Amino acid sequence: MLELHDVTKVYKVGAFGGKTMTAVDGVSFDVGTGEVVSLIGESGSGKTTIGRMILGLTSLTSGSITLDGAPVKPGKAYYRSVQGVFQDPFSSYNPVFKADRVLRMIKEQYFPSVPDWDDRVEEALAAVRLNPGQVLDKFPHQLSGGQLQRLLIARALLLEIKLLVADEITSMLDASTRIDVLNLLADLKARGLGVLYITHDLSLGNYLAERTVVLRHGTVVEMGLTEKVFGDPLHPYTRQLLSAVPRLGSPWEEAAPADGCLYHQKGATGRLLAADEGHFVACAGLDDCGGPAA
């Protein structure tokens, strides 16, 4: 469905744009129908920039993004298929519009002649576990962060989208609401919706995604089936991320130092290599290669 091929984004920085900064460097992965893919990395790794490029909010420097084989062209037709939900739900709403107006604008722009709109709204709200009587006549400040996030997802459902870009959508929510939203995404996946789940929280990515892409400094360092990336992490950066995840009932352990790279002596710098079926890892640039030979 969605495919990124060698996507790069370079920003001009400094006085008069005399310098450049590469935020995303040669990233390639895909998201299939009814699949959740987690894009994981620390702050500043390029995750949000990738999400913005997919949504057409930031231009590509090079590479390509396609949806169902066709180049992405941001516009009314594209946004019928692809929508985004962001970290701060309050910033996504006009504070003077009530919730019902937000949804009514969808009808005015995309479905002006649909006769049973109210029924469709009720179905969409029910799908995200919202009571119409409790949210439609409310201003954004009268709703919780979890209600606003679910309302944004309901808005996407009204458009009958194919792909949802979910960028850190649970980071501002309390623990119980966070689980509700994650379970909602799992339900939507079962209905055939593809989800790119952007997060720095490895535990949430492990909970939700079939496949995981690990990003560092704008470059993919490891990707594959989630159970393989999390169960047998091969890149030193992935291992350090996983070792830093707090575990209930266990003392915190400092991340182990990188102990080598399987591929550096083989001249594989800068490329992803197949470590196993459905599991790819990049050269870490370390000479003291450790572990079994690839």
C-alpha positions in Angstrom: 0.0 0.0 0.0 2.4 2.7 1.2 6.0 2.5 0.2 9.0 4.7 0.9 12.0 4.3 -1.3 15.4 5.9 -0.5 13.6 8.9 1.1 16.0 11.8 2.1 15.3 15.2 3.6 18.0 17.8 3.9 17.3 21.2 5.6 19.2 24.4 5.1 20.4 25.8 8.4 22.7 28.5 9.7 23.0 32.1 8.7 21.5 32.6 5.2 21.1 28.8 4.8 24.8 28.4 4.3 24.9 25.0 5.9 22.8 21.8 5.6 21.4 19.2 8.0 20.3 15.8 6.9 17.2 14.9 8.9 16.3 11.7 7.0 18.9 9.8 5.0 17.9 7.1 2.5 15.0 5.5 4.4 13.0 2.7 2.7 10.2 0.7 4.2 6.5 -0.1 3.5 3.2 -0.4 5.3 0.6 -2.9 4.1 -3.1 -3.0 4.3 -4.3 -4.0 7.8 -0.8 -3.8 9.2 0.7 -1.7 12.0 4.4 -0.7 11.5 6.2 1.0 14.4 8.8 3.6 13.6 10.9 3.8 16.7 13.8 6.1 17.7 15.0 8.7 20.1 14.0 12.4 19.9 15.6 14.0 16.8 16.0 10.7 14.9 13.8 11.9 12.1 10.6 10.0 12.9 8.2 13.0 12.8 9.9 14.3 9.6 9.1 11.0 7.9 5.5 11.2 9.1 5.2 14.8 7.8 6.6 13.8 4.4 4.1 11.0 4.1 1.3 13.4 4.9 2.6 16.0 2.4 3.4 18.6 5.1 7.1 18.5 4.3 8.7 18.1 0.9 11.2 15.4 0.0 14.7 16.3 -1.0 15.1 13.0 -2.9 13.5 9.5 -3.1 9.9 8.6 -3.5 6.7 7.9 -1.6 3.9 5.9 -3.3 0.4 4.8 -2.3 -0.9 1.8 -4.1 1.9 2.2 -6.6 1.1 5.9 -7.5 3.3 8.8 -6.5 1.9 10.7 -3.5 0.3 14.0 -4.5 -1.0 15.9 -1.5 -4.5 17.2 -2.0 -8.1 16.5 -1.5 -8.0 13.0 -3.2 -4.9 11.9 -1.2 -6.3 13.0 2.1 -9.4 10.8 1.5 -7.0 7.9 1.9 -4.3 9.1 4.3 -4.7 11.1 7.5 -2.5 11.9 10.5 -3.1 12.1 14.3 -0.5 14.0 16.3 1.1 14.1 19.7 -0.8 17.1 21.1 -4.5 16.7 20.3 -5.4 20.2 21.5 -3.3 21.8 18.8 -5.3 20.0 16.1 -8.6 21.8 16.9 -9.8 25.4 16.4 -10.8 26.3 20.0 -13.9 28.2 18.9 -15.4 25.2 17.0 -17.4 22.6 18.8 -16.8 18.9 17.9 -19.9 18.6 15.7 -18.6 21.4 13.5 -15.3 19.6 13.0 -17.1 16.5 11.7 -19.6 18.6 9.7 -16.7 20.1 7.8 -15.9 16.6 6.5 -19.4 16.4 5.0 -19.2 19.8 3.4 -15.8 19.1 1.8 -16.1 15.4 0.8 -19.7 14.1 1.1 -22.1 17.1 0.5 -24.9 14.9 -0.9 -24.7 12.0 1.6 -28.3 11.8 3.1 -27.5 9.7 6.2 -24.6 11.7 7.6 -25.8 11.7 11.2 -25.9 7.9 11.1 -22.4 7.7 9.7 -21.2 10.1 12.5 -22.8 7.9 15.2 -21.2 4.8 13.7 -17.7 6.4 13.5 -18.0 7.6 17.1 -19.2 4.2 18.3 -16.1 2.7 16.6 -13.8 4.8 18.7 -15.9 4.3 21.8 -17.3 7.8 22.1 -20.9 8.8 23.1 -22.2 11.4 20.6 -24.3 13.1 23.4 -21.2 13.6 25.5 -18.8 15.0 22.9 -20.6 16.6 19.9 -21.8 19.7 21.6 -18.5 20.4 23.4 -15.6 22.7 22.8 -12.1 21.2 22.7 -11.2 22.5 26.1 -14.2 20.7 27.5 -12.9 17.3 26.4 -10.0 15.2 27.6 -6.9 14.4 25.6 -8.1 10.9 25.1 -11.5 12.0 23.8 -9.9 14.5 21.4 -7.5 11.8 20.1 -10.4 9.4 19.5 -12.4 12.2 17.9 -9.6 12.7 15.4 -9.6 9.0 14.6 -13.4 9.1 14.1 -12.8 12.0 11.7 -10.4 9.8 9.8 -12.9 6.9 9.7 -15.5 9.2 8.2 -13.2 9.7 5.3 -12.8 5.9 4.9 -9.0 6.2 4.9 -6.5 3.4 4.0 -3.6 4.7 6.2 -3.3 6.5 9.5 -0.1 8.1 10.5 -0.1 8.1 14.3 2.7 10.3 15.6 3.3 9.9 19.4 -0.4 9.9 19.9 -0.3 8.4 23.4 2.6 10.4 24.9 0.3 13.0 26.5 -2.3 10.5 27.8 -2.5 8.8 31.2 -1.8 5.1 31.4 -5.4 3.8 31.2 -6.4 6.1 28.3 -3.2 5.1 26.5 -4.2 1.5 26.6 -7.7 2.4 25.3 -6.2 4.2 22.3 -3.8 1.4 21.5 -6.6 -1.2 21.7 -8.6 1.1 19.4 -5.8 1.1 16.9 -5.7 -2.7 17.1 -9.4 -2.8 16.3 -9.0 -0.5 13.3 -6.1 -2.7 12.1 -8.5 -5.7 12.1 -10.9 -3.7 9.9 -8.1 -3.3 7.3 -6.6 0.1 8.2 -2.9 0.4 7.8 -1.1 2.3 10.6 2.3 3.9 10.9 2.8 4.1 14.6 5.6 6.7 15.4 6.9 6.4 18.9 10.0 6.5 21.1 8.3 4.0 23.5 9.5 0.5 22.6 7.1 -1.2 24.9 4.1 0.3 23.1 5.6 -0.5 19.7 6.1 -4.1 20.8 2.5 -4.3 22.0 0.9 -3.1 18.8 3.1 -3.7 15.7 3.7 -6.6 13.4 6.9 -5.0 12.1 9.3 -2.5 13.6 11.7 0.0 12.0 14.4 1.4 14.2 15.7 4.8 13.2 18.9 6.5 14.4 20.2 9.9 13.1 17.7 9.7 10.2 18.9 6.3 9.1 17.3 2.8 9.5 19.6 0.7 11.5 17.3 -2.3 12.0 13.9 -3.4 10.8 11.8 -6.5 10.5 9.2 -8.6 12.3 8.7 -7.2 15.7 9.3 -10.5 17.5 12.7 -10.8 15.8 13.8 -7.2 16.3 12.8 -7.2 20.0 13.6 -10.9 20.6 17.0 -10.9 18.9 18.2 -7.3 18.4 21.4 -7.3 16.4 22.3 -3.7 16.0 24.1 -2.2 19.1 21.8 0.8 19.1 18.7 -1.4 19.2 20.2 -3.4 22.0 20.9 -0.2 24.0 17.4 1.0 23.5 15.9 -2.3 24.7 18.2 -2.4 27.7 17.0 1.0 28.8 13.3 -0.1 28.9 12.2 -0.1 32.6 11.0 -3.5 33.8 8.6 -3.9 36.7 10.1 -6.0 39.5 13.7 -5.8 38.1 16.4 -3.3 39.0 17.4 -0.8 36.3 20.5 -1.9 34.4 22.7 0.4 32.5 22.7 -0.2 28.8 25.5 -2.5 27.8 28.2 -1.0 25.6 28.2 -1.8 21.9 30.1 -5.0 21.5 30.7 -5.0 17.8 29.0 -5.3 14.5 28.4 -8.5 12.4 28.9 -6.8 9.1 31.5 -4.0 9.4 34.5 -6.2 8.3 32.6 -7.4 5.3 32.4 -3.9 3.9 28.7 -3.5 4.4 28.8 0.1 5.8 25.6 2.1 5.0 23.5 -0.9 3.8 20.8 -3.0 5.4 21.6 -6.7 5.2 19.3 -9.7 5.7 20.2 -11.3 9.1 17.2 -13.7 8.9 14.0 -14.0 7.1 12.0 -10.8 7.8 14.9 -9.3 9.8 17.3 -6.7 8.5 20.2 -4.8 10.2 22.6 -2.1 9.2 26.4 -2.0 9.7 27.2 -0.3 13.0 30.6 0.9 11.9 32.5 -1.0 14.5 35.7 -2.9 13.8 35.5 -5.3 16.7 32.8 -7.4 15.2 31.2 -9.7 17.7 28.7 -12.5 17.6 28.3 -15.2 15.0 29.1 -14.7 11.4 26.2 -13.6 9.2 
